[in-house]
Amino acid sequence: MKLIIVSGRSGSGKSTALHVLEDLGYYCIDNLPIGLLFPLTREAAEQSSPGRLKKMAVSIDARNLSGELANFEDIYGQLQQTGVSIEVIFLDADEQSLLQRFHATRRKHPLSDDKTSLREAISNEKKLLEPLSKLSDLHVNTTGMSMYELRDMVKQRVVGRKDQELALLFQSFGFKHGVPLDSDYVFDVRCLPNPYWDNSLRKFVGTDQPVIDFLEKEPASRQMIDDLIAFLENWLPSFAASNRSYMTISIGCTGGQHRSVYVSEQLCAHFRKNYSNVQVRHTELPHLQTRGEI
């Protein structure tokens, strides 16, 4: 049987991820006590004919007892020994985003009370969930991500991935906005010529032909892309051989508008020739559009 464990801090999008899995045929349980994982998997294994329990997703969060959360690593190891195929998906966002989401929905944080502020509860929750975060196969940073973007990501990266297949995500970002927390590799392309300083290109992005033409005229652009391809082709098979399920490769430039977008698109196009689950995401472009900068 296959078991997906969805965890993360409150407000990070766990319910959205679980709903996607339910829509796609998974038997889903929200806020499962960790101590019930064994009885649940045993019940599924004892079914005489395949059913919905052969493909399950459970949400585990800070509402569990702290002692059970601390023992998660032991329980995880024991479950693996039973032959259950397990994936842990951990969702998170930066503190300011989580605060804004709670203020917008006016929900009460499960760890807040008359002695614990919302900010303190969010910080405490991160420490409590560290055992699950540490063992996660896929870490998703939902900062700045809409519900619809998260739904698409779960569909493409988790459900769209075949067993034992390495799923790749190339994401562009701007260093001035911070490095994405869910990165496995981070590559800096700020050394490439910057189209931003050409006033005729300032409003375009790295997927627009004028920017593509500008960067393709620069020998350094092709050399950078070729070097990154060579590095990744050399090392990605080693990650796949060690049972790694997901890799997030982040490409950064100053603002996340031109160079990092172009390079991410080029890498995505190349690796789609050999990997069936390759996605590209441009972290900053939705924000630039909202602000009217492009």
Backbone hydrogen bonds in HBPLUS format (Angstrom, degrees):
<---DONOR---> <-ACCEPTOR-->    atom                        ^
c    i                          cat <-CA-CA->   ^        H-A-AA   ^      H-
h    n   atom  resd res      DA  || num        DHA   H-A  angle D-A-AA Bond
n    s   type  num  typ     dist DA aas  dist angle  dist       angle   num
A0085-SER N   A0001-MET O   3.05 MM  84  6.22 168.3  2.06 171.6 167.8     1
A0002-LYS N   A0054-LYS O   2.97 MM  52  6.21 164.2  1.99 147.1 148.1     2
A0056-MET N   A0002-LYS O   2.95 MM  54  6.29 165.8  1.97 168.1 166.1     3
A0003-LEU N   A0085-SER O   2.74 MM  82  6.00 168.6  1.75 170.9 170.8     4
A0087-GLU N   A0003-LEU O   2.97 MM  84  6.46 147.8  2.08 156.2 163.4     5
A0004-ILE N   A0056-MET O   2.90 MM  52  6.30 158.0  1.95 144.7 151.8     6
A0058-VAL N   A0004-ILE O   2.89 MM  54  6.41 152.8  1.96 160.0 169.1     7
A0005-ILE N   A0087-GLU O   2.78 MM  82  6.15 166.2  1.80 165.5 170.1     8
A0089-ILE N   A0005-ILE O   2.79 MM  84  6.09 164.7  1.81 162.9 168.2     9
A0006-VAL N   A0058-VAL O   2.78 MM  52  6.04 168.4  1.79 157.9 162.0    10
A0060-ILE N   A0006-VAL O   2.97 MM  54  6.30 153.4  2.05 151.3 159.0    11
A0007-SER N   A0089-ILE O   2.88 MM  82  6.25 166.1  1.90 166.2 168.7    12
A0091-LEU N   A0007-SER O   2.86 MM  84  6.27 164.1  1.88 145.6 147.4    13
A0012-SER N   A0009-ARG O   3.07 MM   3  5.68 146.4  2.19 144.9 143.7    14
A0017-ALA N   A0013-GLY O   3.07 MM   4  6.37 162.7  2.10 155.1 159.5    15
A0018-LEU N   A0014-LYS O   2.91 MM   4  6.14 159.5  1.95 153.5 159.4    16
A0019-HIS N   A0015-SER O   2.92 MM   4  6.10 154.2  1.98 148.2 154.9    17
A0020-VAL N   A0016-THR O   3.08 MM   4  6.37 151.9  2.17 147.8 154.8    18
A0021-LEU N   A0017-ALA O   3.14 MM   4  6.46 160.4  2.18 148.6 153.2    19
A0022-GLU N   A0018-LEU O   2.92 MM   4  6.18 153.7  1.99 147.4 155.1    20
A0023-ASP N   A0019-HIS O   2.95 MM   4  6.16 158.1  2.00 147.8 153.1    21
A0024-LEU N   A0020-VAL O   3.12 MM   4  6.36 131.9  2.36 138.7 151.5    22
A0024-LEU N   A0021-LEU O   3.11 MM   3  5.04 131.5  2.36  92.6 106.0    23
A0026-TYR N   A0021-LEU O   2.99 MM   5  5.44 161.5  2.02 149.4 145.3    24
A0025-GLY N   A0022-GLU O   3.12 MM   3  5.34 158.6  2.17 114.4 113.4    25
A0027-TYR N   A0055-LYS O   2.94 MM  28  6.32 164.4  1.96 151.9 154.5    26
A0057-ALA N   A0027-TYR O   2.94 MM  30  6.10 158.6  1.99 141.4 142.2    27
A0029-ILE N   A0057-ALA O   2.98 MM  28  6.52 145.9  2.09 150.0 160.3    28
A0059-SER N   A0029-ILE O   2.85 MM  30  6.31 155.4  1.91 161.1 166.8    29
A0032-LEU N   A0059-SER O   2.94 MM  27  6.16 148.4  2.04 161.1 170.0    30
A0036-LEU N   A0033-PRO O   2.90 MM   3  5.63 165.0  1.93 124.4 129.4    31
A0037-LEU N   A0034-ILE O   3.07 MM   3  5.56 170.2  2.08 120.4 122.8    32
A0040-LEU N   A0036-LEU O   3.05 MM   4  6.07 158.0  2.10 147.9 154.6    33
A0041-THR N   A0037-LEU O   2.97 MM   4  6.16 167.8  1.98 154.4 157.2    34
A0042-ARG N   A0038-PHE O   2.90 MM   4  6.01 156.0  1.96 154.7 162.2    35
A0043-GLU N   A0039-PRO O   2.97 MM   4  6.09 155.0  2.03 143.6 149.7    36
A0044-ALA N   A0040-LEU O   3.10 MM   4  6.39 155.5  2.16 146.5 153.1    37
A0045-ALA N   A0041-THR O   2.94 MM   4  6.14 156.8  2.00 145.9 152.1    38
A0046-GLU N   A0042-ARG O   3.04 MM   4  6.20 140.4  2.20 143.8 153.5    39
A0047-GLN N   A0044-ALA O   3.31 MM   3  5.51 160.7  2.35 104.6 110.3    40
A0054-LYS N   A0051-GLY O   3.06 MM   3  5.69 165.4  2.08 118.1 122.6    41
A0055-LYS N   A0052-ARG O   3.16 MM   3  5.78 167.3  2.18 116.8 120.8    42
A0064-ASN N   A0061-ASP O   3.16 MM   3  6.20 170.9  2.17 128.1 130.1    43
A0068-GLU N   A0065-LEU O   3.04 MM   3  5.39 123.3  2.37 106.0 119.5    44
A0069-LEU N   A0065-LEU O   3.12 MM   4  6.50 157.3  2.18 154.0 160.8    45
A0070-ALA N   A0066-SER O   3.00 MM   4  6.21 154.1  2.07 146.2 153.0    46
A0071-ASN N   A0067-GLY O   3.23 MM   4  6.44 133.7  2.45 134.8 145.9    47
A0071-ASN N   A0068-GLU O   3.14 MM   3  5.12 131.3  2.38  94.6 107.6    48
A0072-PHE N   A0069-LEU O   3.17 MM   3  5.20 164.0  2.20 109.2 111.3    49
A0075-ILE N   A0071-ASN O   3.21 MM   4  6.54 165.5  2.23 155.8 160.0    50
A0076-TYR N   A0072-PHE O   2.76 MM   4  5.91 159.8  1.80 158.8 164.8    51
A0077-GLY N   A0073-GLU O   3.04 MM   4  6.24 159.4  2.08 145.3 150.0    52
A0078-GLN N   A0074-ASP O   3.01 MM   4  6.29 156.3  2.07 149.7 156.1    53
A0079-LEU N   A0075-ILE O   2.95 MM   4  6.16 155.3  2.01 149.6 156.2    54
A0080-GLN N   A0076-TYR O   3.08 MM   4  6.35 153.5  2.15 147.6 154.5    55
A0081-GLN N   A0077-GLY O   3.26 MM   4  6.53 144.6  2.39 139.8 148.4    56
A0082-THR N   A0079-LEU O   3.04 MM   3  5.29 147.6  2.15 104.3 114.1    57
A0083-GLY N   A0080-GLN O   3.16 MM   3  5.54 164.0  2.19 111.4 116.1    58
A0137-ASP N   A0088-VAL O   2.77 MM  49  5.32 148.3  1.87 137.7 147.6    59
A0138-LEU N   A0088-VAL O   3.27 MM  50  6.67 160.8  2.30 157.1 159.1    60
A0090-PHE N   A0138-LEU O   2.86 MM  48  6.23 166.3  1.88 166.2 170.5    61
A0140-VAL N   A0090-PHE O   2.83 MM  50  6.21 162.5  1.86 157.3 163.3    62
A0092-ASP N   A0140-VAL O   2.95 MM  48  6.31 149.9  2.05 166.9 167.4    63
A0142-THR N   A0092-ASP O   2.73 MM  50  6.04 159.8  1.77 171.2 170.5    64
A0098-LEU N   A0094-ASP O   3.11 MM   4  6.47 159.6  2.15 156.0 162.2    65
A0099-LEU N   A0095-GLU O   2.93 MM   4  6.18 158.1  1.98 151.7 157.8    66
A0100-GLN N   A0096-GLN O   2.99 MM   4  6.20 161.3  2.03 147.7 152.6    67
A0101-ARG N   A0097-SER O   2.94 MM   4  6.17 154.0  2.01 147.7 154.8    68
A0102-PHE N   A0098-LEU O   3.07 MM   4  6.31 158.0  2.12 148.9 153.9    69
A0103-HIS N   A0099-LEU O   2.97 MM   4  6.22 158.7  2.02 151.3 157.6    70
A0104-ALA N   A0100-GLN O   2.87 MM   4  6.01 150.1  1.96 144.7 153.1    71
A0105-THR N   A0101-ARG O   3.04 MM   4  6.21 156.5  2.10 146.2 151.4    72
A0106-ARG N   A0102-PHE O   2.76 MM   4  5.52 131.9  1.99 139.2 151.9    73
A0112-SER N   A0109-HIS O   3.09 MM   3  5.32 162.1  2.13 112.9 118.6    74
A0113-ASP N   A0116-THR O   3.28 MM   3  5.08 151.9  2.37 123.6 131.7    75
A0116-THR N   A0113-ASP O   3.18 MM   3  5.08 147.3  2.29  98.9 108.4    76
A0121-ALA N   A0117-SER O   2.87 MM   4  6.11 154.3  1.94 149.4 157.1    77
A0122-ILE N   A0118-LEU O   2.97 MM   4  6.22 158.4  2.02 153.2 157.9    78
A0123-SER N   A0119-ARG O   3.11 MM   4  6.34 155.8  2.17 144.1 150.5    79
A0124-ASN N   A0120-GLU O   2.82 MM   4  6.04 161.7  1.86 151.9 157.2    80
A0125-GLU N   A0121-ALA O   2.90 MM   4  6.02 151.7  1.98 145.5 153.2    81
A0126-LYS N   A0122-ILE O   3.36 MM   4  6.59 148.2  2.47 138.5 144.9    82
A0128-LEU N   A0124-ASN O   3.07 MM   4  6.40 160.2  2.11 152.4 158.0    83
A0129-LEU N   A0125-GLU O   3.02 MM   4  6.18 154.0  2.09 152.9 158.5    84
A0130-GLU N   A0127-LYS O   3.29 MM   3  5.28 163.6  2.32 103.9 108.4    85
A0132-LEU N   A0129-LEU O   3.07 MM   3  5.55 130.6  2.32 112.8 124.6    86
A0133-SER N   A0129-LEU O   3.01 MM   4  6.28 163.4  2.04 156.0 161.5    87
A0134-LYS N   A0130-GLU O   2.88 MM   4  5.91 160.2  1.92 156.3 160.0    88
A0135-LEU N   A0132-LEU O   3.19 MM   3  5.31 131.6  2.44  98.2 110.3    89
A0136-SER N   A0133-SER O   3.27 MM   3  5.21 165.4  2.29 104.0 108.0    90
A0145-MET N   A0142-THR O   2.95 MM   3  5.01 163.2  1.98 128.1 127.0    91
A0150-LEU N   A0146-SER O   3.00 MM   4  6.30 157.6  2.05 152.4 158.5    92
A0151-ARG N   A0147-MET O   2.96 MM   4  6.19 157.1  2.02 144.4 150.8    93
A0152-ASP N   A0148-TYR O   3.03 MM   4  6.24 159.9  2.07 144.4 149.4    94
A0153-MET N   A0149-GLU O   2.94 MM   4  6.15 154.9  2.01 145.4 152.5    95
A0154-VAL N   A0150-LEU O   2.98 MM   4  6.24 164.0  2.00 156.8 159.6    96
A0155-LYS N   A0151-ARG O   3.06 MM   4  6.29 163.2  2.09 149.0 153.8    97
A0156-GLN N   A0152-ASP O   2.89 MM   4  6.05 163.4  1.92 152.7 157.1    98
A0157-ARG N   A0153-MET O   2.79 MM   4  5.73 170.1  1.80 155.2 158.7    99
A0158-VAL N   A0154-VAL O   3.02 MM   4  5.23 144.4  2.15 126.1 137.2   100
A0159-VAL N   A0154-VAL O   3.18 MM   5  6.61 162.3  2.21 158.6 163.9   101
A0160-GLY N   A0155-LYS O   2.81 MM   5  5.92 126.3  2.10 141.9 158.3   102
A0165-GLU N   A0162-LYS O   3.06 MM   3  5.38 146.9  2.18 137.6 134.5   103
A0167-ALA N   A0245-SER O   2.86 MM  78  6.20 171.3  1.87 151.7 151.6   104
A0247-MET N   A0167-ALA O   2.92 MM  80  6.30 149.4  2.01 168.3 172.1   105
A0168-LEU N   A0277-ASN O   2.93 MM 109  6.33 163.5  1.96 163.0 165.3   106
A0279-GLN N   A0168-LEU O   2.87 MM 111  6.24 160.7  1.91 150.9 156.5   107
A0169-LEU N   A0247-MET O   2.93 MM  78  6.33 145.8  2.05 158.5 167.1   108
A0249-ILE N   A0169-LEU O   2.77 MM  80  6.08 163.0  1.80 167.7 173.6   109
A0170-PHE N   A0279-GLN O   2.90 MM 109  6.29 166.4  1.92 152.8 153.9   110
A0281-ARG N   A0170-PHE O   2.89 MM 111  6.35 152.2  1.96 150.8 156.7   111
A0171-GLN N   A0249-ILE O   2.98 MM  78  6.32 159.3  2.03 146.3 151.9   112
A0251-ILE N   A0171-GLN O   2.83 MM  80  6.11 160.4  1.87 149.6 155.5   113
A0172-SER N   A0281-ARG O   2.93 MM 109  6.51 144.1  2.06 151.4 162.0   114
A0283-THR N   A0172-SER O   3.08 MM 111  5.87 153.0  2.15 144.8 144.3   115
A0173-PHE N   A0251-ILE O   3.02 MM  78  6.30 137.1  2.20 152.7 152.5   116
A0253-CYS N   A0173-PHE O   3.18 MM  80  6.66 155.5  2.25 158.6 161.3   117
A0177-HIS N   A0174-GLY O   2.94 MM   3  5.50 159.7  1.99 116.9 123.6   118
A0175-PHE N   A0253-CYS O   2.80 MM  78  6.03 165.5  1.82 165.6 169.1   119
A0178-GLY N   A0175-PHE O   3.07 MM   3  5.00 157.0  2.12 101.9 109.2   120
A0176-LYS N   A0254-THR O   3.21 MM  78  5.93 172.7  2.22 157.0 157.4   121
A0183-SER N   A0180-PRO O   3.38 MM   3  5.81 153.3  2.46 118.9 117.9   122
A0184-ASP N   A0248-THR O   2.79 MM  64  5.21 167.2  1.80 148.9 151.2   123
A0185-TYR N   A0248-THR O   3.23 MM  63  6.65 157.5  2.29 150.9 153.8   124
A0250-SER N   A0185-TYR O   2.84 MM  65  6.04 170.9  1.84 158.9 155.7   125
A0187-PHE N   A0250-SER O   2.87 MM  63  6.29 159.8  1.91 162.1 168.8   126
A0252-GLY N   A0187-PHE O   2.87 MM  65  6.22 170.0  1.88 168.8 172.3   127
A0189-VAL N   A0252-GLY O   2.87 MM  63  5.98 173.5  1.87 167.0 169.3   128
A0192-LEU N   A0189-VAL O   3.16 MM   3  5.84 168.5  2.17 118.3 121.9   129
A0197-TRP N   A0194-ASN O   3.29 MM   3  6.20 158.9  2.34 124.1 126.3   130
A0198-ASP N   A0195-PRO O   2.96 MM   3  5.43 164.5  1.98 117.6 122.3   131
A0201-LEU N   A0198-ASP O   2.79 MM   3  5.44 158.3  1.83 124.6 131.9   132
A0204-PHE N   A0201-LEU O   2.97 MM   3  5.36 153.7  2.04 113.9 122.4   133
A0208-ASP N   A0205-VAL O   2.97 MM   3  5.55 165.5  1.99 122.4 127.2   134
A0206-GLY N   A0257-GLN O   2.94 MM  51  6.27 144.3  2.07 155.2 149.3   135
A0211-VAL N   A0208-ASP O   3.13 MM   3  5.66 124.1  2.46 112.4 124.8   136
A0212-ILE N   A0208-ASP O   3.04 MM   4  6.30 161.4  2.08 153.6 159.5   137
A0213-ASP N   A0209-GLN O   2.80 MM   4  5.96 166.8  1.82 160.6 162.9   138
A0214-PHE N   A0210-PRO O   3.06 MM   4  6.20 155.0  2.12 137.3 144.2   139
A0215-LEU N   A0211-VAL O   2.98 MM   4  6.22 166.5  1.99 156.3 158.2   140
A0216-GLU N   A0212-ILE O   2.87 MM   4  5.96 154.7  1.93 152.1 159.8   141
A0217-LYS N   A0213-ASP O   3.22 MM   4  6.31 130.0  2.49 139.8 149.5   142
A0218-GLU N   A0215-LEU O   3.09 MM   3  5.33 151.4  2.18 104.1 112.8   143
A0221-SER N   A0218-GLU O   3.02 MM   3  5.59 139.7  2.19 115.3 125.0   144
A0223-GLN N   A0219-PRO O   3.06 MM   4  6.31 162.3  2.09 153.5 159.1   145
A0224-MET N   A0220-ALA O   2.87 MM   4  5.97 160.4  1.90 147.7 152.6   146
A0225-ILE N   A0221-SER O   3.06 MM   4  6.29 168.1  2.07 152.1 154.8   147
A0226-ASP N   A0222-ARG O   2.89 MM   4  6.03 163.9  1.91 150.6 155.5   148
A0227-ASP N   A0223-GLN O   2.91 MM   4  6.05 156.3  1.97 147.7 154.3   149
A0228-LEU N   A0224-MET O   2.97 MM   4  6.22 158.2  2.02 151.2 157.1   150
A0229-ILE N   A0225-ILE O   2.91 MM   4  6.12 160.4  1.95 151.4 157.0   151
A0230-ALA N   A0226-ASP O   2.96 MM   4  6.14 162.3  1.99 146.7 151.5   152
A0231-PHE N   A0227-ASP O   2.97 MM   4  6.18 160.6  2.01 147.7 152.9   153
A0232-LEU N   A0228-LEU O   2.94 MM   4  6.11 173.0  1.95 155.3 157.0   154
A0233-GLU N   A0229-ILE O   2.81 MM   4  5.88 162.8  1.84 154.4 159.8   155
A0234-ASN N   A0230-ALA O   3.11 MM   4  6.14 140.7  2.27 136.7 146.4   156
A0235-TRP N   A0231-PHE O   3.12 MM   4  6.39 147.0  2.23 146.1 154.7   157
A0236-LEU N   A0232-LEU O   2.81 MM   4  5.50 165.4  1.83 153.3 155.9   158
A0238-SER N   A0235-TRP O   3.04 MM   3  5.35 130.7  2.29 106.3 119.3   159
A0239-PHE N   A0235-TRP O   3.34 MM   4  6.79 149.6  2.44 149.6 157.7   160
A0239-PHE N   A0236-LEU O   3.09 MM   3  5.17 119.8  2.46  99.7 114.2   161
A0240-ALA N   A0236-LEU O   2.99 MM   4  6.31 161.4  2.03 156.8 162.2   162
A0241-ALA N   A0237-PRO O   2.88 MM   4  6.03 151.0  1.96 141.7 149.5   163
A0242-SER N   A0238-SER O   3.14 MM   4  6.32 130.4  2.40 134.4 146.0   164
A0242-SER N   A0239-PHE O   3.16 MM   3  5.16 135.0  2.38  95.1 107.4   165
A0244-ARG N   A0239-PHE O   3.02 MM   5  5.36 154.7  2.09 157.5 153.6   166
A0243-ASN N   A0240-ALA O   3.13 MM   3  5.29 146.2  2.25 114.8 114.1   167
A0262-TYR N   A0258-HIS O   2.98 MM   4  6.19 164.6  2.00 157.2 161.7   168
A0263-VAL N   A0259-ARG O   2.96 MM   4  6.15 173.1  1.96 157.5 159.2   169
A0264-SER N   A0260-SER O   2.98 MM   4  5.97 159.3  2.02 140.6 146.9   170
A0265-GLU N   A0261-VAL O   3.04 MM   4  6.21 158.6  2.09 148.6 154.0   171
A0266-GLN N   A0262-TYR O   3.03 MM   4  6.31 156.4  2.09 150.4 157.0   172
A0267-LEU N   A0263-VAL O   2.95 MM   4  6.19 161.2  1.98 154.8 159.3   173
A0268-CYS N   A0264-SER O   2.92 MM   4  6.05 161.7  1.95 149.1 154.6   174
A0269-ALA N   A0265-GLU O   3.00 MM   4  6.16 164.4  2.03 148.9 152.6   175
A0270-HIS N   A0266-GLN O   3.12 MM   4  6.32 154.9  2.19 143.7 150.1   176
A0271-PHE N   A0267-LEU O   2.99 MM   4  6.21 173.7  2.00 159.8 160.5   177
A0272-ARG N   A0268-CYS O   3.04 MM   4  6.09 136.9  2.23 147.6 157.7   178
A0273-LYS N   A0270-HIS O   3.17 MM   3  5.85 161.7  2.20 114.5 120.2   179
A0274-ASN N   A0271-PHE O   3.16 MM   3  5.57 149.2  2.26 108.1 115.6   180
A0275-TYR N   A0271-PHE O   2.92 MM   4  5.96 143.9  2.05 154.4 165.8   181
A0287-HIS N   A0284-GLU O   3.04 MM   3  5.44 123.3  2.37 111.2 125.2   182
A0288-LEU N   A0284-GLU O   3.05 MM   4  6.30 154.0  2.12 156.5 164.7   183
A0289-GLN N   A0285-LEU O   3.00 MM   4  6.21 156.7  2.05 154.5 160.1   184
A0290-THR N   A0286-PRO O   3.05 MM   4  6.24 154.1  2.12 140.0 146.9   185
A0291-ARG N   A0287-HIS O   3.01 MM   4  6.20 152.5  2.09 144.1 150.9   186
A0293-GLU N   A0288-LEU O   2.87 MM   5  5.16 151.4  1.95 160.2 158.3   187
A0292-GLY N   A0289-GLN O   3.10 MM   3  5.02 152.5  2.18  98.5 106.9   188
